[in-house]
Amino acid sequence: MRSEQEINRAIEQYADTVRRICLVHLKNYADTEGIFQTVFVKYLLHTAPFASPEHERAWIIRVTLNACKDLLRSVFRRRTVSLEEVAEQPAPPDEHRAVLQAVQALPAAYRDVVYLHYYEGYTAPEIARILGKNVNVISVQGWNDDGTALAETVDVTHLSYTDAVETILSTDTIETLLAGDAVVEIGVIGDDDAHCATLLAGVEACTAGRQNAHCYRAGTGEVEAAHDCGLSYGKYRAYQELAALDPTVTPEQVADMTMREIRDRIAALSGTAPLQGTQSPAATSDSAAGDTGAQKEPGHHGAGHHGGDD
């Protein structure tokens, strides 16, 4: 059994999260308070250690979701709530009301995913692990104008990540780039090595046989460093290789080069053959990200990184 200090710390840290999840599912403050007690009693009795604060938080969320679903399935929950009971329930805080109402209006199949991604900040693979689902695409963002245009013309939301990669690689835009000897790099970004290795294997299977399509992996810290330089991570990796051969090159110069131009420059300086369609060494991501070699990438930050460097 956990100590009183541990319980108090957990309640202080996770109380808002538990209550928000309950309101999204139950729309009822009385039931919310009942689930709140259930969750923290289970936490009190759960003596197994957590691997990390993230593991603990995910456990709290999963227990809360299960408790909500158990209650909704129960006979006692299938009763009519009187108008008097509804009137006596306190309203949600103003800052949460609009968001919770919008999430409550979603079909049940999307409610948990949307809440966990946009409200709690989880990535697609993290949500998949919490919900026990396959990894599907939640959102797509372009790193630059070309990537944004591509994201607006192909809908991969809710597809599995492998189906999403296959769909993108099969678009006329990408097929034209590859046919024109451009380079496409797909990155898996994240800090869970085992999970990223699984995702990378899936992405590599999608690119097998496609000339000039390359896969890599990277940690989130590495991606942040790339974005600090105004580069997508795929181009940042190429910049690091080039800078090792030519220390005078700058991120700004690389930003105005295509991936093909960078790779050809690396080949010229290193005395190796020009880049062909062989797989590059695996380098990590809990979400897939791509760089197309025929596009000029601006040296500035995009709107954020939620599954794409295109």
Contacts in CASP RR format, 6 or more apart in sequence:
PFRMAT RR
TARGET T0000
AUTHOR 0000-0000-0000
METHOD contacts of the structure
MODEL  1
MRSEQEINRAIEQYADTVRRICLVHLKNYADTEGIFQTVFVKYLLHTAPF
ASPEHERAWIIRVTLNACKDLLRSVFRRRTVSLEEVAEQPAPPDEHRAVL
QAVQALPAAYRDVVYLHYYEGYTAPEIARILGKNVNVISVQGWNDDGTAL
AETVDVTHLSYTDAVETILSTDTIETLLAGDAVVEIGVIGDDDAHCATLL
AGVEACTAGRQNAHCYRAGTGEVEAAHDCGLSYGKYRAYQELAALDPTVT
PEQVADMTMREIRDRIAALSGTAPLQGTQSPAATSDSAAGDTGAQKEPGH
HGAGHHGGDD
1 44 0 8 1.000
1 45 0 8 1.000
1 47 0 8 1.000
2 10 0 8 1.000
2 43 0 8 1.000
2 44 0 8 1.000
2 45 0 8 1.000
2 46 0 8 1.000
2 47 0 8 1.000
7 40 0 8 1.000
7 43 0 8 1.000
7 44 0 8 1.000
10 40 0 8 1.000
10 43 0 8 1.000
10 56 0 8 1.000
10 60 0 8 1.000
11 40 0 8 1.000
14 57 0 8 1.000
14 60 0 8 1.000
15 36 0 8 1.000
17 57 0 8 1.000
17 60 0 8 1.000
17 61 0 8 1.000
17 64 0 8 1.000
17 120 0 8 1.000
18 35 0 8 1.000
18 36 0 8 1.000
18 39 0 8 1.000
18 40 0 8 1.000
18 60 0 8 1.000
18 64 0 8 1.000
19 32 0 8 1.000
19 36 0 8 1.000
20 96 0 8 1.000
20 100 0 8 1.000
20 115 0 8 1.000
20 119 0 8 1.000
21 61 0 8 1.000
21 64 0 8 1.000
21 65 0 8 1.000
21 68 0 8 1.000
21 115 0 8 1.000
22 31 0 8 1.000
22 32 0 8 1.000
22 35 0 8 1.000
22 36 0 8 1.000
22 64 0 8 1.000
22 68 0 8 1.000
23 29 0 8 1.000
23 32 0 8 1.000
23 92 0 8 1.000
23 96 0 8 1.000
23 100 0 8 1.000
23 104 0 8 1.000
24 100 0 8 1.000
24 103 0 8 1.000
24 104 0 8 1.000
24 111 0 8 1.000
24 115 0 8 1.000
25 65 0 8 1.000
25 68 0 8 1.000
25 69 0 8 1.000
25 72 0 8 1.000
25 111 0 8 1.000
26 32 0 8 1.000
26 35 0 8 1.000
26 68 0 8 1.000
26 71 0 8 1.000
26 72 0 8 1.000
27 104 0 8 1.000
28 81 0 8 1.000
28 89 0 8 1.000
29 89 0 8 1.000
29 90 0 8 1.000
30 85 0 8 1.000
30 89 0 8 1.000
31 71 0 8 1.000
31 77 0 8 1.000
35 64 0 8 1.000
35 67 0 8 1.000
35 68 0 8 1.000
35 71 0 8 1.000
38 67 0 8 1.000
39 60 0 8 1.000
39 63 0 8 1.000
39 64 0 8 1.000
39 67 0 8 1.000
42 63 0 8 1.000
43 60 0 8 1.000
43 63 0 8 1.000
46 59 0 8 1.000
50 56 0 8 1.000
50 59 0 8 1.000
58 126 0 8 1.000
58 129 0 8 1.000
58 130 0 8 1.000
61 116 0 8 1.000
61 120 0 8 1.000
61 130 0 8 1.000
62 130 0 8 1.000
62 131 0 8 1.000
65 112 0 8 1.000
65 130 0 8 1.000
65 131 0 8 1.000
71 77 0 8 1.000
91 97 0 8 1.000
92 100 0 8 1.000
99 119 0 8 1.000
103 111 0 8 1.000
103 114 0 8 1.000
103 115 0 8 1.000
103 119 0 8 1.000
104 111 0 8 1.000
106 114 0 8 1.000
112 127 0 8 1.000
112 131 0 8 1.000
113 127 0 8 1.000
113 131 0 8 1.000
113 136 0 8 1.000
113 138 0 8 1.000
116 122 0 8 1.000
116 126 0 8 1.000
116 127 0 8 1.000
116 130 0 8 1.000
116 131 0 8 1.000
117 123 0 8 1.000
117 124 0 8 1.000
117 127 0 8 1.000
117 138 0 8 1.000
117 139 0 8 1.000
122 130 0 8 1.000
123 138 0 8 1.000
123 286 0 8 1.000
123 287 0 8 1.000
123 306 0 8 1.000
124 135 0 8 1.000
124 136 0 8 1.000
124 137 0 8 1.000
124 138 0 8 1.000
124 161 0 8 1.000
124 286 0 8 1.000
124 287 0 8 1.000
124 307 0 8 1.000
125 135 0 8 1.000
125 192 0 8 1.000
125 195 0 8 1.000
125 199 0 8 1.000
125 286 0 8 1.000
125 287 0 8 1.000
126 286 0 8 1.000
127 133 0 8 1.000
127 138 0 8 1.000
128 134 0 8 1.000
128 135 0 8 1.000
128 136 0 8 1.000
129 195 0 8 1.000
134 160 0 8 1.000
135 160 0 8 1.000
135 161 0 8 1.000
135 199 0 8 1.000
136 158 0 8 1.000
136 159 0 8 1.000
136 160 0 8 1.000
136 161 0 8 1.000
137 156 0 8 1.000
137 157 0 8 1.000
137 158 0 8 1.000
137 159 0 8 1.000
137 160 0 8 1.000
137 161 0 8 1.000
137 164 0 8 1.000
137 307 0 8 1.000
138 157 0 8 1.000
138 306 0 8 1.000
139 157 0 8 1.000
139 306 0 8 1.000
139 307 0 8 1.000
140 151 0 8 1.000
140 156 0 8 1.000
140 157 0 8 1.000
140 306 0 8 1.000
140 307 0 8 1.000
140 308 0 8 1.000
141 148 0 8 1.000
141 151 0 8 1.000
141 302 0 8 1.000
141 303 0 8 1.000
141 304 0 8 1.000
141 305 0 8 1.000
141 306 0 8 1.000
141 307 0 8 1.000
141 308 0 8 1.000
142 148 0 8 1.000
142 150 0 8 1.000
142 151 0 8 1.000
142 302 0 8 1.000
142 303 0 8 1.000
142 308 0 8 1.000
142 309 0 8 1.000
142 310 0 8 1.000
143 232 0 8 1.000
143 291 0 8 1.000
143 297 0 8 1.000
143 302 0 8 1.000
143 305 0 8 1.000
143 308 0 8 1.000
143 309 0 8 1.000
143 310 0 8 1.000
144 232 0 8 1.000
144 295 0 8 1.000
144 297 0 8 1.000
144 298 0 8 1.000
144 302 0 8 1.000
144 310 0 8 1.000
145 298 0 8 1.000
146 292 0 8 1.000
146 295 0 8 1.000
146 310 0 8 1.000
147 292 0 8 1.000
147 295 0 8 1.000
147 310 0 8 1.000
150 168 0 8 1.000
150 171 0 8 1.000
150 173 0 8 1.000
150 174 0 8 1.000
150 310 0 8 1.000
151 310 0 8 1.000
153 171 0 8 1.000
153 173 0 8 1.000
154 167 0 8 1.000
154 168 0 8 1.000
154 171 0 8 1.000
156 163 0 8 1.000
156 164 0 8 1.000
156 167 0 8 1.000
156 168 0 8 1.000
159 167 0 8 1.000
161 199 0 8 1.000
161 202 0 8 1.000
161 203 0 8 1.000
161 287 0 8 1.000
161 288 0 8 1.000
162 202 0 8 1.000
162 203 0 8 1.000
162 205 0 8 1.000
162 206 0 8 1.000
164 288 0 8 1.000
165 186 0 8 1.000
165 203 0 8 1.000
165 206 0 8 1.000
165 207 0 8 1.000
165 288 0 8 1.000
166 206 0 8 1.000
168 174 0 8 1.000
168 310 0 8 1.000
169 175 0 8 1.000
169 184 0 8 1.000
169 206 0 8 1.000
169 207 0 8 1.000
169 210 0 8 1.000
169 213 0 8 1.000
174 184 0 8 1.000
174 292 0 8 1.000
177 184 0 8 1.000
177 292 0 8 1.000
177 293 0 8 1.000
177 294 0 8 1.000
177 295 0 8 1.000
178 184 0 8 1.000
178 210 0 8 1.000
178 211 0 8 1.000
178 212 0 8 1.000
178 213 0 8 1.000
180 294 0 8 1.000
181 212 0 8 1.000
181 260 0 8 1.000
182 212 0 8 1.000
182 258 0 8 1.000
182 259 0 8 1.000
182 260 0 8 1.000
182 292 0 8 1.000
182 293 0 8 1.000
182 294 0 8 1.000
183 212 0 8 1.000
183 214 0 8 1.000
183 258 0 8 1.000
183 259 0 8 1.000
183 260 0 8 1.000
183 263 0 8 1.000
183 275 0 8 1.000
183 291 0 8 1.000
183 292 0 8 1.000
183 293 0 8 1.000
184 210 0 8 1.000
184 212 0 8 1.000
184 213 0 8 1.000
184 214 0 8 1.000
184 259 0 8 1.000
184 290 0 8 1.000
184 291 0 8 1.000
184 292 0 8 1.000
184 293 0 8 1.000
185 213 0 8 1.000
185 214 0 8 1.000
185 215 0 8 1.000
185 216 0 8 1.000
185 234 0 8 1.000
185 237 0 8 1.000
185 259 0 8 1.000
185 280 0 8 1.000
185 290 0 8 1.000
185 291 0 8 1.000
185 293 0 8 1.000
186 203 0 8 1.000
186 207 0 8 1.000
186 213 0 8 1.000
186 214 0 8 1.000
186 215 0 8 1.000
186 216 0 8 1.000
186 288 0 8 1.000
186 289 0 8 1.000
186 290 0 8 1.000
187 200 0 8 1.000
187 203 0 8 1.000
187 215 0 8 1.000
187 216 0 8 1.000
187 217 0 8 1.000
187 218 0 8 1.000
187 233 0 8 1.000
187 234 0 8 1.000
187 283 0 8 1.000
187 285 0 8 1.000
187 288 0 8 1.000
187 289 0 8 1.000
187 290 0 8 1.000
187 309 0 8 1.000
188 196 0 8 1.000
188 199 0 8 1.000
188 200 0 8 1.000
188 203 0 8 1.000
188 215 0 8 1.000
188 216 0 8 1.000
188 217 0 8 1.000
188 218 0 8 1.000
188 284 0 8 1.000
188 285 0 8 1.000
188 286 0 8 1.000
188 287 0 8 1.000
188 288 0 8 1.000
188 289 0 8 1.000
189 196 0 8 1.000
189 217 0 8 1.000
189 218 0 8 1.000
189 219 0 8 1.000
189 220 0 8 1.000
189 223 0 8 1.000
189 233 0 8 1.000
189 284 0 8 1.000
189 285 0 8 1.000
189 286 0 8 1.000
189 287 0 8 1.000
189 289 0 8 1.000
189 305 0 8 1.000
189 307 0 8 1.000
190 196 0 8 1.000
190 217 0 8 1.000
190 218 0 8 1.000
190 219 0 8 1.000
190 220 0 8 1.000
190 284 0 8 1.000
190 285 0 8 1.000
190 286 0 8 1.000
190 287 0 8 1.000
191 219 0 8 1.000
191 220 0 8 1.000
191 284 0 8 1.000
191 286 0 8 1.000
192 286 0 8 1.000
193 284 0 8 1.000
195 286 0 8 1.000
196 217 0 8 1.000
196 284 0 8 1.000
196 285 0 8 1.000
196 286 0 8 1.000
197 217 0 8 1.000
199 285 0 8 1.000
199 286 0 8 1.000
199 288 0 8 1.000
200 215 0 8 1.000
200 217 0 8 1.000
200 282 0 8 1.000
200 284 0 8 1.000
200 285 0 8 1.000
203 215 0 8 1.000
203 288 0 8 1.000
204 215 0 8 1.000
204 279 0 8 1.000
204 282 0 8 1.000
207 213 0 8 1.000
207 214 0 8 1.000
207 215 0 8 1.000
207 279 0 8 1.000
210 277 0 8 1.000
211 276 0 8 1.000
211 277 0 8 1.000
212 275 0 8 1.000
212 276 0 8 1.000
212 277 0 8 1.000
213 277 0 8 1.000
214 277 0 8 1.000
214 279 0 8 1.000
214 280 0 8 1.000
215 279 0 8 1.000
215 280 0 8 1.000
215 282 0 8 1.000
216 234 0 8 1.000
216 237 0 8 1.000
216 280 0 8 1.000
216 281 0 8 1.000
216 282 0 8 1.000
216 283 0 8 1.000
216 284 0 8 1.000
217 282 0 8 1.000
217 283 0 8 1.000
217 284 0 8 1.000
217 285 0 8 1.000
218 233 0 8 1.000
218 237 0 8 1.000
218 283 0 8 1.000
218 284 0 8 1.000
218 285 0 8 1.000
219 284 0 8 1.000
219 285 0 8 1.000
222 233 0 8 1.000
222 236 0 8 1.000
223 233 0 8 1.000
223 285 0 8 1.000
223 305 0 8 1.000
225 236 0 8 1.000
226 232 0 8 1.000
226 233 0 8 1.000
226 234 0 8 1.000
226 235 0 8 1.000
226 236 0 8 1.000
226 237 0 8 1.000
227 233 0 8 1.000
227 301 0 8 1.000
227 302 0 8 1.000
227 305 0 8 1.000
229 236 0 8 1.000
229 239 0 8 1.000
229 251 0 8 1.000
230 251 0 8 1.000
230 255 0 8 1.000
230 299 0 8 1.000
230 300 0 8 1.000
230 301 0 8 1.000
231 239 0 8 1.000
231 251 0 8 1.000
231 254 0 8 1.000
231 255 0 8 1.000
231 297 0 8 1.000
231 299 0 8 1.000
232 289 0 8 1.000
232 290 0 8 1.000
232 291 0 8 1.000
232 297 0 8 1.000
232 309 0 8 1.000
232 310 0 8 1.000
233 289 0 8 1.000
233 291 0 8 1.000
233 309 0 8 1.000
234 259 0 8 1.000
234 289 0 8 1.000
234 290 0 8 1.000
234 291 0 8 1.000
234 309 0 8 1.000
235 254 0 8 1.000
235 255 0 8 1.000
235 259 0 8 1.000
235 262 0 8 1.000
235 291 0 8 1.000
235 297 0 8 1.000
236 251 0 8 1.000
237 283 0 8 1.000
238 254 0 8 1.000
238 259 0 8 1.000
238 262 0 8 1.000
238 263 0 8 1.000
238 266 0 8 1.000
239 249 0 8 1.000
239 251 0 8 1.000
239 254 0 8 1.000
239 262 0 8 1.000
241 266 0 8 1.000
242 249 0 8 1.000
242 254 0 8 1.000
242 262 0 8 1.000
242 265 0 8 1.000
242 266 0 8 1.000
242 269 0 8 1.000
243 249 0 8 1.000
245 266 0 8 1.000
245 269 0 8 1.000
245 270 0 8 1.000
246 265 0 8 1.000
246 269 0 8 1.000
251 299 0 8 1.000
252 299 0 8 1.000
254 262 0 8 1.000
255 297 0 8 1.000
255 298 0 8 1.000
255 299 0 8 1.000
256 296 0 8 1.000
256 297 0 8 1.000
257 265 0 8 1.000
257 296 0 8 1.000
258 293 0 8 1.000
258 294 0 8 1.000
258 295 0 8 1.000
258 296 0 8 1.000
259 291 0 8 1.000
259 292 0 8 1.000
259 293 0 8 1.000
259 294 0 8 1.000
260 275 0 8 1.000
260 293 0 8 1.000
260 294 0 8 1.000
263 274 0 8 1.000
263 275 0 8 1.000
264 274 0 8 1.000
264 275 0 8 1.000
266 272 0 8 1.000
266 275 0 8 1.000
267 273 0 8 1.000
267 274 0 8 1.000
267 275 0 8 1.000
285 307 0 8 1.000
287 306 0 8 1.000
287 307 0 8 1.000
287 308 0 8 1.000
288 307 0 8 1.000
288 308 0 8 1.000
289 305 0 8 1.000
289 307 0 8 1.000
289 308 0 8 1.000
289 309 0 8 1.000
289 310 0 8 1.000
290 308 0 8 1.000
290 309 0 8 1.000
290 310 0 8 1.000
291 297 0 8 1.000
291 309 0 8 1.000
291 310 0 8 1.000
292 310 0 8 1.000
END
